[in-house]
Amino acid sequence: MKRGILITGGGGLLGGLIADRLYSRADEFALVFVTSKVDKLAARYPNACVFSNAAFATSDAAFEGVDTVIHAGFSRLDDAAALMSSIEFTSDLMQRAIALGIYDLINISSRSVYGQTPLPWTEQSPVRPHSPYAVAKLTTELLASILNTSYGVNGGITSIRLAGLIHETLEARVLNKFVKAALEQHELSVTGGRQQFAFLHADDAADAIVALLDVPLSERKPLYNLASERRYTILELANEVARIGEDRHGERITVNFTPSDAALIDGMDGALFYSDVGWRPRITIDDMVTRLYIHAERTIRRECANC
């Protein structure tokens, strides 16, 4: 019998990547979406059930046949009204699922709940959310913890503190910006040098969530860090982008470095997830940078073809 999976955020990056993986295994999974992008998802996943947010608000039909909920839909805006709406939706989703006997829920949270506390960040590290978004994500974790305790569910709602993601479409990421500058200007400008980043490729994150589905509820913890295995300084990232760019194009890429006191720390310890799930990231920083170059080069070729 197929396992019913309800996904929120299926129209976003991570939710879409998770959905792609599950949809390709149609003999194992039946997908249900709750989304604001009904037409997009109905076209992309024609054999799935797609419910609008409005329909979900007034009916439990979306929960029919569902065994697991993956909650990846959440506002990315530092806007109080948008974040409050996301928190209310999360609370409603969790409570209704549990009331209907669906105890297997995966709640996507964020590394941002740690703020800038000392490294490395384990699941037991203190949290110091530094933005409205981080506070909102921590609120969803607290909701999950309260519901787990109230209903006596062992690991029923599992919150995943997600590392900073890299993907070809995330143009605002520093790594994406470096690749773009390398191709267009043949030089990179770095100010600071001590800022740290611990990126995880979005494809790895999606694979990890799918792998978690195979872990029985009784063996899951209520909280995991989904993390990269390495941290890099911003200068190391710039030098990596320059090296790979030079290898690909045979042209020198200069890294202009201006020291400053700018500081940023980032670095979760993902050992607990690796151990419990039997999974580790497979996409290295070299792979990430190479993928970004390939994507950027294709974009440039398309733009040139349309000139």
ChimeraX attribute file (.defattr): number of C-alpha atoms within 10 A of each C-alpha:
attribute: neighborCount
match mode: 1-to-1
recipient: residues
	/A:1	7
	/A:2	14
	/A:3	15
	/A:4	18
	/A:5	23
	/A:6	26
	/A:7	24
	/A:8	25
	/A:9	22
	/A:10	28
	/A:11	22
	/A:12	14
	/A:13	19
	/A:14	22
	/A:15	22
	/A:16	19
	/A:17	20
	/A:18	23
	/A:19	27
	/A:20	15
	/A:21	15
	/A:22	17
	/A:23	19
	/A:24	11
	/A:25	12
	/A:26	14
	/A:27	11
	/A:28	12
	/A:29	17
	/A:30	21
	/A:31	22
	/A:32	25
	/A:33	30
	/A:34	26
	/A:35	23
	/A:36	18
	/A:37	17
	/A:38	18
	/A:39	11
	/A:40	13
	/A:41	21
	/A:42	15
	/A:43	10
	/A:44	14
	/A:45	17
	/A:46	10
	/A:47	13
	/A:48	18
	/A:49	16
	/A:50	26
	/A:51	21
	/A:52	15
	/A:53	16
	/A:54	11
	/A:55	14
	/A:56	17
	/A:57	14
	/A:58	8
	/A:59	10
	/A:60	12
	/A:61	11
	/A:62	18
	/A:63	23
	/A:64	11
	/A:65	16
	/A:66	21
	/A:67	18
	/A:68	22
	/A:69	24
	/A:70	25
	/A:71	22
	/A:72	22
	/A:73	23
	/A:74	21
	/A:75	18
	/A:76	12
	/A:77	11
	/A:78	13
	/A:79	11
	/A:80	12
	/A:81	11
	/A:82	14
	/A:83	21
	/A:84	15
	/A:85	13
	/A:86	19
	/A:87	20
	/A:88	11
	/A:89	15
	/A:90	22
	/A:91	17
	/A:92	12
	/A:93	18
	/A:94	23
	/A:95	15
	/A:96	14
	/A:97	20
	/A:98	18
	/A:99	10
	/A:100	12
	/A:101	11
	/A:102	19
	/A:103	23
	/A:104	23
	/A:105	25
	/A:106	25
	/A:107	24
	/A:108	23
	/A:109	27
	/A:110	22
	/A:111	23
	/A:112	22
	/A:113	23
	/A:114	24
	/A:115	19
	/A:116	17
	/A:117	15
	/A:118	12
	/A:119	13
	/A:120	13
	/A:121	21
	/A:122	16
	/A:123	19
	/A:124	7
	/A:125	13
	/A:126	13
	/A:127	18
	/A:128	15
	/A:129	20
	/A:130	13
	/A:131	13
	/A:132	16
	/A:133	23
	/A:134	22
	/A:135	18
	/A:136	23
	/A:137	27
	/A:138	24
	/A:139	17
	/A:140	21
	/A:141	24
	/A:142	13
	/A:143	18
	/A:144	26
	/A:145	19
	/A:146	13
	/A:147	18
	/A:148	19
	/A:149	13
	/A:150	9
	/A:151	12
	/A:152	10
	/A:153	17
	/A:154	17
	/A:155	23
	/A:156	26
	/A:157	30
	/A:158	26
	/A:159	27
	/A:160	22
	/A:161	25
	/A:162	21
	/A:163	25
	/A:164	21
	/A:165	19
	/A:166	25
	/A:167	21
	/A:168	18
	/A:169	12
	/A:170	15
	/A:171	14
	/A:172	9
	/A:173	15
	/A:174	15
	/A:175	25
	/A:176	23
	/A:177	14
	/A:178	25
	/A:179	29
	/A:180	21
	/A:181	17
	/A:182	24
	/A:183	20
	/A:184	10
	/A:185	11
	/A:186	18
	/A:187	19
	/A:188	22
	/A:189	14
	/A:190	17
	/A:191	15
	/A:192	16
	/A:193	20
	/A:194	18
	/A:195	17
	/A:196	18
	/A:197	22
	/A:198	20
	/A:199	25
	/A:200	25
	/A:201	22
	/A:202	22
	/A:203	19
	/A:204	22
	/A:205	24
	/A:206	20
	/A:207	17
	/A:208	20
	/A:209	20
	/A:210	17
	/A:211	13
	/A:212	19
	/A:213	17
	/A:214	9
	/A:215	13
	/A:216	12
	/A:217	19
	/A:218	10
	/A:219	11
	/A:220	19
	/A:221	16
	/A:222	21
	/A:223	22
	/A:224	24
	/A:225	23
	/A:226	30
	/A:227	29
	/A:228	28
	/A:229	17
	/A:230	14
	/A:231	16
	/A:232	18
	/A:233	19
	/A:234	20
	/A:235	21
	/A:236	16
	/A:237	22
	/A:238	26
	/A:239	17
	/A:240	18
	/A:241	29
	/A:242	26
	/A:243	17
	/A:244	17
	/A:245	21
	/A:246	17
	/A:247	11
	/A:248	12
	/A:249	10
	/A:250	10
	/A:251	14
	/A:252	14
	/A:253	22
	/A:254	17
	/A:255	17
	/A:256	13
	/A:257	14
	/A:258	10
	/A:259	11
	/A:260	11
	/A:261	10
	/A:262	10
	/A:263	12
	/A:264	15
	/A:265	18
	/A:266	24
	/A:267	25
	/A:268	25
	/A:269	19
	/A:270	22
	/A:271	19
	/A:272	16
	/A:273	21
	/A:274	17
	/A:275	10
	/A:276	14
	/A:277	19
	/A:278	12
	/A:279	16
	/A:280	19
	/A:281	17
	/A:282	14
	/A:283	14
	/A:284	15
	/A:285	21
	/A:286	14
	/A:287	12
	/A:288	19
	/A:289	24
	/A:290	17
	/A:291	14
	/A:292	25
	/A:293	23
	/A:294	14
	/A:295	16
	/A:296	18
	/A:297	15
	/A:298	12
	/A:299	12
	/A:300	15
	/A:301	11
	/A:302	11
	/A:303	10
	/A:304	9
	/A:305	8
	/A:306	7
	/A:307	6
